[in-house]
Amino acid sequence: MDVYLFDVDAVLLHPGGYRAALHATLRHFAQQLGLSTPLLTAGEVEVFEAHSIISEWDISAICMAAVVLEGLLAAPALAVPATLAAALAALRSHGALQPTINHALLARRTAAALRPGEYAAQAAARILAGDLRVAADARSAALCALLDHILLHTRDPQQSLTFRIFQNYTLGSSAYSACYGLPAAFTAPGTLAVEDRPALDAKWADEILAAVQTDALHAVIYTARPSLPPSATAASAGHYSAEAELGARMVGLQSLPVVGVGSMQWLAATISGDAAEFSKPAPLHALAAIACALFAPAADALRAAHELLHTRQLPPLMQALRGQALRVVVFEDSARSIQGTQAAGAILQAAGVPASVLGCGIAQSAAKREQLAAVGAQLYPDVNAALAAVHRAPRA
């Protein structure tokens, strides 16, 4: 039995929307600082992503925290503001800010410090706080508090300015206000709708759906994009944005189950867990995707995946898998997410399911290919080449 796990960005889609929103967000902050040069280059973004720091919420916050910290350390006479917005205003008034940050090095240091179950921005907060101790600035306590303000709430629309600006660009003004109940900071169309374009050929979308309809294949969207909670359930807490569903619709796979951040957020709220510990690259996210590809309803499959993770025993919903040979093929551009799927496969094996995991690493940049190869992924330039190599056509 084959189960395909499809990542969305840089796999099913050429992710122009998120990349455009990231650069627009950083350009917005650069203008507030009175700068005309980019705060982050495209090559530096690639280094973040190659080291599996894939969330623009984290990347934008890490970049701004580093820029603000460097600026304030270069201006020892300035009082340290309590918020990012106030820090930007203070640095602009002070003038002469010329960032010299090695963001590629910061990305590598952050990835090396990353602990299981935490967001990259949280690891960056520790890295930059450590740099502060070396700097021995008399304002260190206030600077650390500012770093925490910027880096520890990167997914909270009430507390994170980088989140609000990025989501405003990503969704567009109207959708942003509808989703978060907040006034838009500016009027703009959504970059996802304007900039994203399919990477998956239509012929492959048709073949996948045909195989799924005959149960010759099981497939699921497995993504770190925001998504809706499971169908037929009420949103228990937080905000849910249908960005994963939009991506699936763009490539014609909208009928597949979607297991995105919204699914993990809903599960965490349901069982009083932590969405950061549940989401990619955590094994639970991969287990949940496999369960949702095979079983319905989605809410029951998500709970079953969590039960399997914690008991290491097949829950009742998944008993049919016992002794069933399972080939899990994950199409990914993130090495850590492939590792998470490999860990999910090991959990299934220990529970009595002879599961194998094949990682298809989708990347063209040398940095990403190096990271993917290091976790044993087979490398392909795009998802179509990967499908041509690994897809087993249904028997006549």
C-alpha positions as CSV (number, residue, x, y, z in Angstrom):
1,M,0.0,0.0,0.0
2,D,1.4,3.4,-1.0
3,V,0.8,6.6,0.9
4,Y,2.1,9.9,-0.7
5,L,2.8,12.9,1.5
6,F,3.0,16.1,-0.5
7,D,4.5,19.3,0.9
8,V,3.2,22.4,-0.8
9,D,5.7,25.2,-1.1
10,A,8.7,24.4,-3.4
11,V,7.1,21.0,-4.1
12,L,3.6,21.3,-5.4
13,L,3.9,25.0,-5.9
14,H,6.6,27.5,-7.0
15,P,6.2,29.5,-3.8
16,G,6.3,33.0,-5.1
17,G,3.6,34.2,-2.7
18,Y,5.4,33.6,0.5
19,R,8.7,34.7,-0.8
20,A,7.2,37.9,-2.2
21,A,5.4,38.6,1.2
22,L,8.7,38.0,3.1
23,H,10.6,40.5,0.9
24,A,7.7,43.0,1.0
25,T,7.6,42.7,4.8
26,L,11.3,43.3,5.2
27,R,11.1,46.2,2.7
28,H,8.3,47.6,4.8
29,F,10.6,47.6,7.9
30,A,13.6,48.8,5.9
31,Q,11.6,51.8,4.8
32,Q,10.6,52.5,8.4
33,L,14.3,52.5,9.2
34,G,15.1,54.9,6.3
35,L,17.0,52.2,4.4
36,S,16.9,51.6,0.7
37,T,18.9,48.3,0.7
38,P,17.4,44.9,1.3
39,L,17.6,43.6,4.8
40,L,17.8,40.0,3.6
41,T,19.0,38.7,0.2
42,A,17.4,35.9,-1.8
43,G,20.6,33.9,-1.2
44,E,20.3,34.4,2.6
45,V,16.7,33.2,2.5
46,E,17.9,30.0,0.7
47,V,20.4,29.4,3.5
48,F,17.6,29.6,6.1
49,E,15.4,27.2,4.2
50,A,18.3,24.8,3.5
51,H,18.7,24.5,7.3
52,S,15.0,23.8,7.6
53,I,14.1,27.2,8.9
54,I,11.2,27.4,6.6
55,S,8.6,29.6,8.3
56,E,8.6,33.2,7.1
57,W,7.1,34.1,10.5
58,D,10.4,33.0,12.0
59,I,12.7,34.3,9.3
60,S,11.2,37.8,9.3
61,A,11.3,38.0,13.1
62,I,14.9,36.7,13.3
63,C,16.0,39.2,10.7
64,M,14.4,42.2,12.4
65,A,15.6,41.1,15.9
66,A,19.2,40.9,14.6
67,V,18.9,44.3,12.8
68,V,17.4,46.1,15.8
69,L,19.9,44.5,18.2
70,E,22.9,45.6,16.0
71,G,21.5,49.1,15.7
72,L,20.9,49.5,19.4
73,L,24.3,48.1,20.3
74,A,25.8,50.7,18.0
75,A,23.9,53.5,19.8
76,P,24.7,53.1,23.5
77,A,23.1,56.4,24.4
78,L,19.7,55.3,23.2
79,A,17.2,54.0,25.8
80,V,15.9,50.5,24.8
81,P,12.3,50.6,23.6
82,A,9.9,47.9,24.7
83,T,8.5,47.0,21.3
84,L,9.7,46.5,17.7
85,A,7.6,49.4,16.5
86,A,9.2,51.8,19.0
87,A,12.7,50.4,18.3
88,L,12.3,51.1,14.6
89,A,11.2,54.7,15.3
90,A,14.0,55.3,17.7
91,L,16.7,53.9,15.3
92,R,15.3,56.0,12.4
93,S,15.4,59.1,14.6
94,H,19.0,58.3,15.6
95,G,20.0,57.8,11.9
96,A,23.1,56.3,10.3
97,L,22.0,52.6,10.6
98,Q,23.9,50.4,8.2
99,P,23.2,46.7,8.9
100,T,26.2,44.4,8.6
101,I,24.7,41.1,9.8
102,N,25.8,37.8,8.4
103,H,22.4,36.3,8.2
104,A,23.7,33.1,6.6
105,L,25.8,32.5,9.7
106,L,22.9,33.4,12.0
107,A,20.7,30.8,10.1
108,R,23.4,28.1,10.6
109,R,23.8,29.0,14.3
110,T,20.0,29.0,14.9
111,A,19.6,25.6,13.2
112,A,22.4,24.1,15.3
113,A,20.8,25.4,18.5
114,L,17.2,24.3,17.6
115,R,15.6,22.0,20.2
116,P,12.8,19.5,19.5
117,G,9.4,21.1,19.8
118,E,10.4,24.7,19.5
119,Y,10.2,27.3,16.7
120,A,13.4,28.6,15.1
121,A,12.8,32.1,16.4
122,Q,12.9,30.7,20.0
123,A,16.4,29.3,19.3
124,A,17.5,32.6,17.7
125,A,16.4,34.4,20.9
126,R,18.9,32.3,22.9
127,I,21.6,32.8,20.3
128,L,21.2,36.6,20.3
129,A,20.9,36.8,24.1
130,G,24.2,34.9,24.2
131,D,25.8,37.5,21.9
132,L,24.5,40.2,24.3
133,R,26.4,38.6,27.2
134,V,29.6,38.8,25.1
135,A,28.8,42.5,24.3
136,A,28.5,43.2,28.0
137,D,26.1,46.2,27.3
138,A,24.7,47.9,30.4
139,R,21.3,47.7,28.9
140,S,21.4,43.9,28.5
141,A,18.2,43.2,30.5
142,A,16.1,45.6,28.5
143,L,17.7,44.4,25.2
144,C,16.9,40.7,26.1
145,A,13.3,41.8,26.9
146,L,13.0,43.4,23.5
147,L,14.4,40.3,21.8
148,D,11.9,38.2,23.6
149,H,9.1,40.5,22.5
150,I,10.1,40.1,18.9
151,L,11.1,36.4,18.9
152,L,8.9,34.5,21.3
153,H,5.5,35.4,19.9
154,T,6.0,35.0,16.2
155,R,2.6,33.4,15.6
156,D,0.5,35.7,17.8
157,P,-1.4,38.4,15.8
158,Q,-1.9,40.4,19.0
159,Q,1.8,40.6,20.0
160,S,3.9,40.1,16.8
161,L,4.3,43.0,14.5
162,T,6.3,40.9,12.0
163,F,3.4,38.4,11.9
164,R,0.8,41.1,11.3
165,I,2.7,42.7,8.4
166,F,3.6,39.4,6.8
167,Q,0.1,38.1,7.0
168,N,-1.3,41.4,5.7
169,Y,0.8,40.9,2.5
170,T,0.2,37.2,2.3
171,L,-3.6,37.2,2.5
172,G,-4.3,40.6,1.3
173,S,-6.1,43.3,3.2
174,S,-9.6,42.0,3.2
175,A,-8.8,38.4,3.9
176,Y,-6.4,39.5,6.7
177,S,-9.0,41.5,8.5
178,A,-11.6,38.7,8.1
179,C,-9.3,36.1,9.4
180,Y,-7.8,37.9,12.4
181,G,-10.4,40.5,13.2
182,L,-7.8,43.3,13.0
183,P,-7.6,46.4,10.8
184,A,-5.3,46.0,7.9
185,A,-2.0,48.0,8.1
186,F,-2.3,48.9,4.4
187,T,-4.3,48.0,1.3
188,A,-2.7,45.3,-0.8
189,P,-3.7,42.2,-2.8
190,G,-2.7,38.8,-1.4
191,T,0.6,37.6,-2.6
192,L,-0.4,33.9,-2.5
193,A,-3.2,34.5,-5.0
194,V,-1.0,36.7,-7.2
195,E,2.5,35.1,-7.1
196,D,2.1,31.4,-6.5
197,R,2.1,29.1,-9.5
198,P,1.8,25.3,-9.9
199,A,4.9,23.2,-10.0
200,L,2.9,19.9,-10.3
201,D,2.0,19.1,-13.9
202,A,-1.8,18.7,-14.5
203,K,-1.3,15.1,-15.9
204,W,0.2,14.1,-12.5
205,A,-2.6,15.7,-10.6
206,D,-5.1,13.7,-12.7
207,E,-3.2,10.5,-12.3
208,I,-2.9,10.9,-8.5
209,L,-6.6,11.6,-8.1
210,A,-7.5,8.7,-10.4
211,A,-5.4,6.3,-8.3
212,V,-6.8,7.7,-5.0
213,Q,-10.4,7.2,-6.3
214,T,-9.7,3.5,-6.9
215,D,-7.8,3.0,-3.6
216,A,-4.7,2.1,-5.6
217,L,-3.0,5.0,-3.8
218,H,-3.6,7.1,-0.6
219,A,-2.4,10.7,-0.7
220,V,-2.4,13.7,1.6
221,I,-1.3,17.4,1.7
222,Y,1.4,17.5,4.4
223,T,2.4,21.1,5.0
224,A,3.6,23.7,7.4
225,R,1.2,26.2,5.8
226,P,-1.7,27.6,8.0
227,S,-4.8,25.5,7.3
228,L,-8.3,25.0,8.4
229,P,-9.2,22.7,11.3
230,P,-10.6,19.2,10.6
231,S,-13.9,19.3,8.7
232,A,-17.0,19.0,10.7
233,T,-15.3,20.3,13.8
234,A,-15.5,23.7,15.4
235,A,-12.4,25.9,15.8
236,S,-11.6,25.5,19.4
237,A,-9.0,28.3,19.7
238,G,-6.9,30.6,17.7
239,H,-7.2,31.7,14.1
240,Y,-7.3,29.5,11.0
241,S,-6.3,30.6,7.6
242,A,-7.0,28.4,4.6
243,E,-3.5,28.9,3.0
244,A,-2.8,25.2,2.6
245,E,-6.2,24.6,1.0
246,L,-5.5,27.4,-1.4
247,G,-2.3,25.7,-2.5
248,A,-4.0,22.4,-3.0
249,R,-6.7,24.0,-5.1
250,M,-4.1,25.7,-7.3
251,V,-2.7,22.3,-8.4
252,G,-6.0,20.5,-8.6
253,L,-5.6,18.4,-5.5
254,Q,-8.3,20.1,-3.4
255,S,-10.1,16.8,-2.8
256,L,-7.1,15.3,-0.9
257,P,-7.0,15.6,2.9
258,V,-5.0,18.5,4.1
259,V,-2.9,18.2,7.3
260,G,-1.4,21.6,7.9
261,V,-0.6,23.8,10.9
262,G,-4.3,24.3,11.5
263,S,-4.8,20.6,12.0
264,M,-1.9,20.5,14.6
265,Q,-3.2,23.7,16.2
266,W,-6.7,22.1,16.5
267,L,-5.3,18.9,17.9
268,A,-3.2,20.8,20.5
269,A,-6.2,22.8,21.6
270,T,-8.3,19.6,21.8
271,I,-5.9,17.7,24.1
272,S,-4.2,20.7,25.8
273,G,-0.9,20.3,24.0
274,D,1.5,22.6,22.3
275,A,1.2,23.1,18.5
276,A,4.9,23.9,18.3
277,E,5.7,20.4,19.5
278,F,3.1,18.8,17.1
279,S,4.0,20.5,13.9
280,K,6.6,19.8,11.2
281,P,9.3,18.5,11.6
282,A,7.8,16.7,14.6
283,P,7.0,13.0,13.9
284,L,3.4,13.6,15.0
285,H,2.7,15.8,12.0
286,A,3.8,13.0,9.7
287,L,1.9,10.4,11.6
288,A,-1.2,12.6,11.4
289,A,-0.8,13.0,7.7
290,I,-0.5,9.2,7.2
291,A,-3.5,8.6,9.4
292,C,-5.6,11.2,7.5
293,A,-4.6,9.7,4.2
294,L,-5.9,6.3,5.2
295,F,-8.8,6.9,7.6
296,A,-11.7,9.3,8.2
297,P,-13.1,11.4,9.7
298,A,-10.0,13.6,10.0
299,A,-10.6,14.5,13.6
300,D,-10.6,10.8,14.6
301,A,-7.5,10.2,12.5
302,L,-5.6,13.1,14.2
303,R,-6.5,11.8,17.6
304,A,-5.4,8.3,16.6
305,A,-2.0,9.5,15.4
306,H,-1.5,11.2,18.8
307,E,-2.5,8.1,20.6
308,L,0.0,6.0,18.5
309,L,2.8,8.4,19.2
310,H,2.3,8.3,23.0
311,T,1.3,4.6,23.5
312,R,3.4,3.1,20.7
313,Q,0.4,0.8,20.1
314,L,-2.0,0.9,17.2
315,P,-5.2,2.6,18.3
316,P,-8.5,1.0,17.3
317,L,-8.9,3.2,14.2
318,M,-5.6,2.0,12.8
319,Q,-5.7,-1.7,13.7
320,A,-6.3,-2.6,10.0
321,L,-2.7,-1.6,9.3
322,R,-1.2,-4.4,11.5
323,G,1.0,-6.6,9.2
324,Q,0.1,-4.4,6.2
325,A,3.2,-3.5,4.1
326,L,3.1,0.3,3.8
327,R,5.3,2.4,1.6
328,V,5.3,6.0,2.6
329,V,6.7,8.4,0.0
330,V,7.3,12.0,1.2
331,F,7.8,14.7,-1.4
332,E,9.7,17.4,0.5
333,D,12.2,20.2,0.3
334,S,13.0,20.2,4.0
335,A,15.5,17.7,5.4
336,R,14.1,18.0,8.9
337,S,10.6,17.2,7.7
338,I,11.9,14.1,5.9
339,Q,13.6,13.1,9.1
340,G,10.3,13.6,10.9
341,T,8.6,11.2,8.4
342,Q,11.4,8.7,8.9
343,A,10.8,8.8,12.6
344,A,7.0,8.3,12.0
345,G,7.8,5.2,9.9
346,A,9.9,3.8,12.8
347,I,7.0,4.3,15.2
348,L,4.7,2.4,12.8
349,Q,7.2,-0.4,12.5
350,A,7.5,-0.7,16.3
351,A,3.7,-0.9,16.5
352,G,3.5,-3.8,14.0
353,V,3.2,-2.1,10.7
354,P,6.0,-3.0,8.2
355,A,6.4,0.5,6.9
356,S,9.1,1.9,4.8
357,V,9.8,5.6,4.1
358,L,11.1,6.9,0.8
359,G,12.2,10.6,1.0
360,C,12.1,12.4,-2.3
361,G,14.1,15.6,-1.8
362,I,12.9,18.4,-4.2
363,A,15.5,21.1,-4.6
364,Q,17.7,22.8,-7.2
365,S,19.9,24.9,-4.9
366,A,23.2,23.3,-3.8
367,A,22.6,24.2,-0.2
368,K,19.2,22.5,0.0
369,R,20.4,19.4,-2.0
370,E,23.3,19.0,0.4
371,Q,21.0,19.0,3.4
372,L,18.5,16.6,1.8
373,A,21.2,14.2,0.7
374,A,22.5,14.1,4.3
375,V,19.3,12.5,5.5
376,G,19.2,9.9,2.7
377,A,16.7,11.6,0.4
378,Q,16.7,10.8,-3.3
379,L,17.2,14.1,-5.1
380,Y,15.0,15.5,-7.8
381,P,14.8,18.9,-9.5
382,D,11.0,19.0,-9.2
383,V,8.0,16.9,-8.1
384,N,7.2,15.7,-11.6
385,A,10.6,14.1,-12.0
386,A,10.2,12.5,-8.5
387,L,6.8,11.1,-9.5
388,A,8.1,9.8,-12.7
389,A,10.8,7.9,-10.8
390,V,8.8,6.5,-7.9
391,H,5.1,6.3,-8.9
392,R,3.7,2.8,-9.3
393,A,0.9,2.8,-11.8
394,P,-2.2,0.8,-10.8
395,R,-2.4,-2.7,-12.2
396,A,-4.9,-3.2,-15.0
